[in-house]
Amino acid sequence: MPKEFGGAGVSNVTLAKVIALIGAADGSLSQIPQNHFYSLEVLRVGASQAQKTFFYDRVLAGERTGNALAEIGAKDFKRRTRLVRDPSGWYVEGQKFYCTGAIYAYWIPTLAMAEDDGKPVEYLAIVPRNASGVTIYDDWDGFGQRVTGSGPFRAGAD
């Protein structure tokens, strides 16, 4: 996290060395924060000042981010998760796969499609983990890393 937002401002090299040390002890533990750090970098390079302030303050308060980016089930690579607006606000509807760290997260960045002037547009929506309709399944057992919290994510009406 950048120093101007209260972070340590460590280099990527330093961060990689720390994660490598953790990974030497337990590969699962080193995998969990990868998407947290990815989210912080996405915010650093693409978020508005207000978004940075909001999310960096949350992270400094101890809240982590996860991910819900990947989708499976079709070979056409079209994103099927939707960002939908109704009178009460915006919500995400869809399913994701391989969501490392999401079960441990307060905030879950996910890619979703919406219509903008009749054209499909992809957005990165950051969903609160405890939002109504959000379910994360702790069933990942790939590569023997059962404790990475990488199970599927589902958002929307049950």
C-alpha positions as CSV (number, residue, x, y, z in Angstrom):
1,M,0.0,0.0,0.0
2,P,1.4,3.4,-0.9
3,K,2.8,5.5,2.0
4,E,0.6,8.4,1.2
5,F,-2.4,6.3,2.2
6,G,-0.8,5.0,5.4
7,G,0.9,1.9,4.0
8,A,4.5,0.8,4.4
9,G,5.2,1.4,0.7
10,V,7.5,-1.6,0.4
11,S,8.8,-2.6,-3.0
12,N,7.5,-5.5,-4.9
13,V,10.9,-7.2,-4.4
14,T,10.6,-7.0,-0.6
15,L,7.0,-8.2,-0.8
16,A,8.0,-11.2,-2.9
17,K,10.8,-12.1,-0.5
18,V,8.4,-12.1,2.4
19,I,5.9,-14.2,0.6
20,A,8.6,-16.6,-0.5
21,L,9.7,-17.0,3.2
22,I,6.1,-17.8,4.2
23,G,5.7,-20.2,1.2
24,A,8.8,-22.1,2.3
25,A,6.9,-22.9,5.5
26,D,3.5,-23.5,3.9
27,G,2.6,-23.1,0.3
28,S,-1.1,-22.6,1.1
29,L,-0.4,-19.7,3.4
30,S,1.7,-17.9,0.8
31,Q,-1.1,-18.4,-1.8
32,I,-3.9,-16.8,0.3
33,P,-2.7,-13.2,0.2
34,Q,-1.8,-13.1,-3.6
35,N,-5.2,-11.8,-4.6
36,H,-5.2,-9.3,-1.7
37,F,-2.0,-7.8,-3.0
38,Y,-3.4,-7.9,-6.5
39,S,-6.4,-6.0,-5.4
40,L,-4.3,-3.3,-3.8
41,E,-2.3,-2.9,-7.0
42,V,-5.4,-2.7,-9.1
43,L,-6.6,0.1,-6.7
44,R,-3.3,1.8,-6.9
45,V,-3.2,2.0,-10.7
46,G,-6.9,2.4,-11.6
47,A,-9.1,3.6,-8.7
48,S,-10.3,7.1,-8.1
49,Q,-9.0,9.0,-5.1
50,A,-12.2,8.3,-3.2
51,Q,-12.0,4.6,-3.9
52,K,-8.4,4.4,-2.8
53,T,-9.2,6.3,0.4
54,F,-12.2,4.1,1.2
55,F,-10.5,0.7,0.5
56,Y,-7.1,1.5,1.8
57,D,-8.7,2.7,5.1
58,R,-10.6,-0.6,5.3
59,V,-7.4,-2.6,4.7
60,L,-5.5,-0.6,7.3
61,A,-8.3,-1.5,9.7
62,G,-7.5,-5.1,9.1
63,E,-9.9,-6.0,6.3
64,R,-8.6,-8.3,3.5
65,T,-9.6,-8.7,-0.1
66,G,-9.9,-12.0,-2.0
67,N,-11.0,-12.6,-5.5
68,A,-13.7,-14.1,-7.6
69,L,-12.5,-13.6,-11.2
70,A,-12.4,-17.0,-13.0
71,E,-15.4,-18.6,-14.6
72,I,-15.8,-22.1,-15.9
73,G,-18.6,-24.1,-17.6
74,A,-18.3,-22.8,-21.2
75,K,-15.6,-22.9,-23.8
76,D,-16.4,-19.5,-25.4
77,F,-14.6,-17.5,-22.7
78,K,-17.6,-15.1,-22.4
79,R,-18.1,-13.6,-19.0
80,R,-21.5,-14.6,-17.6
81,T,-21.5,-12.9,-14.3
82,R,-23.6,-9.7,-14.4
83,L,-23.6,-6.4,-12.7
84,V,-27.3,-5.5,-12.3
85,R,-29.0,-2.4,-11.2
86,D,-32.4,-2.3,-9.6
87,P,-34.2,0.4,-7.6
88,S,-32.3,-0.5,-4.4
89,G,-28.9,-0.3,-6.1
90,W,-26.3,-2.4,-7.8
91,Y,-25.7,-6.1,-7.2
92,V,-23.7,-8.9,-8.8
93,E,-25.3,-12.1,-10.1
94,G,-23.3,-15.1,-11.2
95,Q,-20.8,-17.8,-10.2
96,K,-17.0,-17.9,-10.1
97,F,-14.5,-20.7,-9.7
98,Y,-11.1,-20.9,-8.0
99,C,-11.6,-17.8,-5.7
100,T,-8.4,-17.9,-3.6
101,G,-8.7,-16.1,-0.3
102,A,-12.3,-15.2,-0.8
103,I,-13.5,-17.1,2.2
104,Y,-11.1,-15.2,4.4
105,A,-11.9,-11.8,2.8
106,Y,-14.1,-8.8,3.8
107,W,-14.1,-7.6,0.2
108,I,-14.3,-9.7,-3.0
109,P,-13.3,-8.2,-6.3
110,T,-15.1,-9.8,-9.2
111,L,-15.4,-9.2,-12.9
112,A,-18.9,-8.7,-14.1
113,M,-20.6,-7.5,-17.3
114,A,-23.1,-4.7,-17.5
115,E,-24.8,-2.7,-20.3
116,D,-23.7,0.8,-21.0
117,D,-25.7,2.6,-23.7
118,G,-26.7,-0.8,-25.0
119,K,-23.1,-2.1,-25.2
120,P,-21.5,-4.8,-23.0
121,V,-18.9,-3.4,-20.6
122,E,-16.7,-5.3,-18.2
123,Y,-16.4,-3.9,-14.6
124,L,-14.4,-4.9,-11.6
125,A,-17.0,-4.9,-8.8
126,I,-15.8,-5.2,-5.2
127,V,-18.5,-7.1,-3.3
128,P,-18.8,-7.1,0.5
129,R,-18.2,-10.7,1.7
130,N,-21.3,-10.5,4.0
131,A,-23.6,-9.0,1.3
132,S,-27.0,-10.7,1.0
133,G,-26.9,-13.5,-1.5
134,V,-23.1,-14.0,-1.4
135,T,-22.0,-17.6,-0.8
136,I,-18.5,-19.0,-0.8
137,Y,-18.0,-22.7,-0.7
138,D,-15.0,-24.1,1.1
139,D,-14.5,-27.2,-1.1
140,W,-11.3,-26.5,-2.9
141,D,-8.9,-29.5,-2.9
142,G,-6.7,-28.8,-6.0
143,F,-3.0,-29.4,-5.9
144,G,-3.4,-30.6,-2.3
145,Q,-3.8,-27.1,-1.0
146,R,-7.0,-27.5,0.9
147,V,-6.6,-24.5,3.1
148,T,-6.2,-21.7,0.5
149,G,-9.9,-20.8,0.7
150,S,-10.1,-21.2,-3.1
151,G,-13.7,-22.6,-3.4
152,P,-16.4,-21.2,-5.7
153,F,-18.2,-18.0,-5.2
154,R,-21.9,-17.4,-5.9
155,A,-23.8,-14.1,-5.8
156,G,-27.4,-13.4,-6.5
157,A,-30.8,-14.8,-5.6
158,D,-30.9,-18.4,-4.3
